[in-house]
Amino acid sequence: MNFKILGAFAAVALLSACDTPASMTDKGGAGTTTTASTGIAPGSQEDLVANVGDRVFYGYNKSSLAADAKATLDKQAAWLGKYQLNNVQIAGNCDERGTEEYNIALGQRRASAARDFLVAKGVSSTRITTISYGKDRPVALGSTEDAYKQNRNAITSVR
């Protein structure tokens, strides 16, 4: 376990020592450059996570979007508007409670709710795919309410 942590720190140290050329352009073709201070390529998954947020959360047995989820999806829609060549996949997830069939269906409703919101904000539906993992890909392990809250989500990934 300690070797994994040390390896991760070593990788971070190596990456931070690398100089990213200022001429690197984003995937969207808008001509923005990578910032040397963060090392994050504009339009990348890392950019989405760091500057926008890649996930929204849902209540127990819910697929409706709360105000904070809508705020995150508003930022995602603006980000996707900026990086027009990026396609995304939205994965709906559930906590461990419930049957496999129920959670697959609920995860799909969650992913679809996020997709429908982005489409309503002007993102082309052809740029968005959805998938449901049900309870098969938990973010947090454990059978606590905190773990359940983290696992009830829809995660947006750049494709």
C-alpha positions in Angstrom: 0.0 0.0 0.0 2.8 2.4 0.9 4.5 1.7 -2.4 1.4 2.7 -4.3 1.3 6.0 -2.4 5.0 6.7 -2.9 4.6 5.8 -6.6 1.7 8.2 -7.0 3.8 11.0 -5.4 6.7 10.2 -7.6 4.5 10.3 -10.7 3.1 13.7 -9.6 6.6 15.0 -9.0 7.7 13.9 -12.4 4.7 15.4 -14.1 5.0 18.7 -12.3 8.7 18.9 -13.4 7.7 18.7 -17.0 7.3 21.9 -18.9 4.2 22.1 -21.0 4.6 24.1 -24.2 2.5 27.2 -24.3 1.6 26.4 -27.9 -0.5 23.4 -27.0 -4.1 24.1 -28.2 -7.3 22.8 -26.8 -9.4 20.0 -28.3 -12.1 22.5 -29.2 -9.8 24.2 -31.7 -10.4 27.6 -30.2 -6.7 28.3 -29.9 -6.5 28.7 -26.1 -3.3 27.5 -24.6 -2.4 25.3 -21.7 -1.6 27.3 -18.6 1.9 26.6 -17.2 0.7 27.2 -13.7 -1.8 24.3 -13.6 -0.5 22.0 -16.3 -4.1 21.1 -17.2 -4.9 21.0 -20.9 -8.0 23.1 -21.8 -10.8 20.9 -22.9 -9.5 17.8 -21.2 -11.2 15.5 -18.6 -8.9 17.1 -16.0 -10.1 20.6 -17.1 -13.7 19.5 -16.7 -13.1 18.1 -13.2 -10.9 20.9 -11.9 -12.8 23.9 -13.4 -16.4 22.8 -13.9 -17.2 19.6 -11.9 -17.8 16.2 -13.5 -20.6 14.9 -11.3 -24.0 15.7 -9.9 -25.7 14.0 -7.0 -29.2 12.7 -6.4 -31.5 12.0 -3.5 -32.4 8.5 -2.4 -34.5 6.8 -5.1 -34.6 10.1 -7.0 -33.6 11.0 -10.6 -34.7 14.7 -10.4 -32.1 17.4 -10.4 -31.6 19.5 -7.3 -30.5 23.2 -7.5 -26.8 22.4 -7.0 -26.9 19.7 -9.7 -28.5 22.2 -12.1 -25.7 24.7 -11.3 -23.0 22.1 -12.1 -24.8 21.1 -15.3 -25.1 24.8 -16.3 -21.3 25.0 -16.0 -20.9 21.8 -18.0 -23.1 23.2 -20.7 -21.0 26.3 -21.0 -17.8 24.3 -21.0 -19.2 22.0 -23.8 -20.2 25.2 -25.7 -16.6 26.3 -25.5 -15.1 22.9 -26.5 -17.4 22.0 -29.4 -15.4 19.0 -30.5 -15.7 17.3 -27.2 -18.2 14.5 -26.8 -19.2 13.2 -23.4 -20.6 10.1 -21.7 -22.8 10.5 -18.7 -22.8 7.5 -16.4 -25.7 7.1 -13.9 -24.9 5.4 -10.6 -26.7 4.2 -7.5 -25.9 3.2 -4.0 -25.8 -0.5 -3.1 -29.4 -0.7 -1.8 -32.1 -2.1 -4.2 -32.0 -4.9 -6.7 -29.7 -4.9 -9.7 -32.6 -4.4 -12.1 -34.0 -1.5 -10.2 -30.6 0.2 -9.9 -29.8 -0.2 -13.5 -33.1 1.5 -14.4 -32.6 4.3 -11.8 -29.0 4.9 -13.0 -30.3 5.3 -16.5 -33.0 7.8 -15.4 -30.3 9.8 -13.6 -28.0 9.8 -16.7 -30.9 10.8 -18.9 -32.0 13.6 -16.6 -28.5 15.1 -16.8 -28.3 14.6 -20.6 -31.8 16.2 -21.0 -30.7 19.2 -19.0 -27.6 19.7 -21.1 -29.6 19.3 -24.3 -32.1 21.9 -23.1 -29.2 24.2 -22.5 -28.1 23.9 -26.2 -25.7 21.0 -26.2 -26.3 18.7 -29.2 -27.7 15.4 -28.2 -25.4 13.7 -30.7 -22.5 14.7 -28.5 -23.8 12.9 -25.4 -24.1 9.2 -24.7 -25.5 7.7 -21.5 -24.9 4.5 -19.6 -26.1 3.1 -16.3 -23.8 1.2 -14.0 -26.5 0.8 -11.3 -24.6 -0.1 -8.2 -21.7 -1.8 -9.9 -19.2 1.1 -9.8 -19.3 2.7 -6.4 -17.3 5.9 -5.8 -17.2 5.3 -2.1 -17.0 2.0 -0.4 -19.1 1.2 2.7 -22.6 0.9 3.9 -22.9 4.4 5.5 -25.2 7.3 4.6 -22.1 9.3 3.5 -21.0 6.5 1.1 -24.6 6.2 -0.2 -24.8 10.0 -0.9 -21.5 9.9 -2.9 -22.6 6.9 -4.9 -26.0 8.4 -6.0 -24.6 10.3 -9.0 -24.2 11.0 -12.7 -20.6 11.4 -13.8 -19.7 13.2 -17.0 -16.6 11.9 -18.9 -14.9 13.4 -22.0 -14.9 10.9 -24.9 
